[in-house]
Amino acid sequence: MAWAEFILAFLVFFVSHSVPVRPGVKEALVRRIGRFGFSCCYSALSLAVLIWLVGAAGRAPFVPVWNWAPWQTHLALGLMFLACLIIALSLGRPNPFSFGSAQNHRFDAAKPGIIRLGRHPLLLALGLWAIAHLFVNGDLAHVLLFGVFAIFALSGGRLVDRRKRRELGPRWDALVEEVQGQPLKPALRSFRKPDVVRICCAVLIYLALIGLHPLVIGVSPLM
């Protein structure tokens, strides 16, 4: 029974992330509360369940897998800043390779920006978050938690690619070829002034996460 809450939280997390996005369920919910209402409710539910799951991992029996060392904290802080930067540069941007992106008709494959580094930047950010926390949490519950997230993030892109390729048909292959054909440096130089604002937002998000971490999770990331 000591592991019951952790197992239950894991089950609720997967159910809450799979059932609401099933086509029939999602369409019914969108009809009732609208697309914006669905996005807000789904995001709030996902965040609440994630906080519960992380907390449940902390309350699970402590079974050491590896020992903590100071370098792990420094590495985790660096990876988390990179994750915040990727999120800030990705959110709200057209991305025809991903689900849920807005205004994909405005996507310019000749100026892909961060998409040139990977078709699924948000999954990359999730993977960095998971790996960062995996380094500094060497007990069994957290290894299972962040290990599963890391595997999901690293393999999820292939699943999304398969679905989007079926959805877009030959256009998907043409887009991939055009994006990958762009020289890396010029593609990244396509950042404009709004990107400076996004970078500043990434710094603020990073500092906010460090400040809120002890209040929400109960542990300071600086220790």
N, C-alpha and C positions, 0 to 999 in steps of 0.2 A: 504493500500500500504506500510505501515511502515514495515511490516513483509515480503514483497515480496522477497527481496534478500535472506533472510534466508530460506524461503520455496523453492525458486529456487535452491539454493545451495544444500539443502537436496535432492531434486529430482535428480539433476545432479550427486551427490555422489552415490546414489543408482543405477542409470542407468549405470554410469561408472564402477561400481563394479559388475554388473550383466550381461550386454550385452557382454562385451569382453570375458568373460569366458564361455559363452554358447558354447557347443561343436562345432557347425557349424561355428560360428563366430571366435572362437579361432583357429580352424584348418586352416581357410582361412587366418587369419593374420599371423600365423606361417609359412605358405607356402610362403607368400610374404616377410616377414622380418626376418624369422628365429626364433628359440625358444629363443635364447639369446636376440635378438632385441625385441621380444614380451615382455620378462620379464622386460627389461630396460624401454620400453615405458609404460608398464602397471604400473610399480612402480612409474615412474615420474608423470604419470597422476594421480595416486591415491594420491600421496603426495601433488600435486598442488591443487587438489580439496579439500583435507582435510584442507589445510591451508586456502583456500577460505571459507570453511564452518565454521571453527572456527572464522575467521575474521567476517563473516556475523553474527554470533551469538553475537559477541561483538558490532556490529552496530545495532542490533535489539533493539526495545524499552525495556527499563529497567523496569521489573516487578519483585519486590522482592518476594522471596519465603521463604528464611530464612536468618538470619544475619550471617555475617562473625565473626569468633573468631580466635585468634592466634594459638590455638591448631590444627586448621584445616590445616594451612600451614605446620606445623611440620609433621602431619600425611601424607599429600600429598607428601612431599619431601621423606619421608621414603618409601611410596608405589612406587614412581617413581624410586627410586634406585633399589628396588626389581624387578620392571618391566624391567629395563635395564639389570640387572643381568640375568634374565630368557632369554631375547632376545639374549644376548651374548653367553649363554651356549647352545642355541637352533639352531641358524642360521647355515646352512650348514651341520647339523647333519642328518644322516639317520633317518627317522621316518615313518614307513609304515602305521601309523595311520592317517597321515595328508596328505593333498594335496600339491603338489609342492615340496616335499622333494626329494633330490638327493641321488643316490646310496643306495637305500633302501635295496639292496641285501647285503649290509655290516652291516646291523643292527643286533646286538647281543642281543637277548632277555635276556640272562643271565647277561649282563652288560648294562642295559638300561639307566643308568645315570639319568638325569633329567626327562626322560620319565616315570620313576617309580613314580614320584609325580603327573603326569597327562599326558594323551595321547596328549594333545593339548597345549603345553607350550606357543606358540605364542598367542593363544586366551586368555590364562590366563594373559599374559602380557598386552594385549589389555584391558582386564577387569580391571586390576589394574590401568592402565593409565586413563581409564574412571572414575573409582571410585575416584581416587586421585583428578581429576579435578572437579568432582561433588561436593566434600566436600567444595572446596574453591570458587565455583561459584554458589551462591544461587539465581540467577535471573532466570526467567522462560525460556528464550532462551537457556541458558547453561544447565539448568536442563533437558530440552527436549533433547538437543544434547548429553550430556554425559550419560544421563539415557538410551537413545536408544542404544548407543555404549555398555554400561554395559550389557544390556539385550541381545544384539546380541552376545557378547563374552561369556556370561554364558550359553546361549542356543545353540550357534553355534556348540559346540562340539558334541551335540546329532545329529545334522543334518549331520555333517561330519562322525560320527560313522555309521549312517544308510547307507550312500552312500559307505563308504569303506567296510562295512560288505557285501553289495551286490557285490562289486567288488572282494573282496578276498575270499568270501565264508567261508568254514570251517577253513581256515588258519587264518582268523581274530580272531575267538574265541580261537584258539590255542595260538596265539600270546598274546592276552589279558591275558589268564590264566597263561602263562609262565612269563610275565612281572609282574603281580600282585603277583605271587608266590615268587618273589625275596625278601629277607629281605631288609628292607629299608636302613639301615646303610651300609651294604656291597655294595648295588647297587649304592649308592651315593659315596662310596669310590672308585668306578671304575674311577673317574676323574683322568686324567693324567697330565703331565706337560703342554700340550697345554691348559688345562683348566685354569691354572694360567694365561696364556696369555689372555684368554677370560675374566677372571675376571678383569684383568687390563684394557682391552678394555671396559668393562662395566663401570668402573670408569671414563674413558675418555669420553665415550658417555654421561654419566650422567652430567659431568662437562660442556661438550659442549652444551647440551640441556639447562642447566641453563644459560650459557653465551649467547646463541643465542635466547633464549626465548624473551627478550625485543626487539631484532632487528626484529624478524619474527612476533611475536604476539603483541608486543607493551606493554607488562606487565612483570615485573620482578617476577619470582616465589618465590623470597626470601622476598617479601613484603606481 
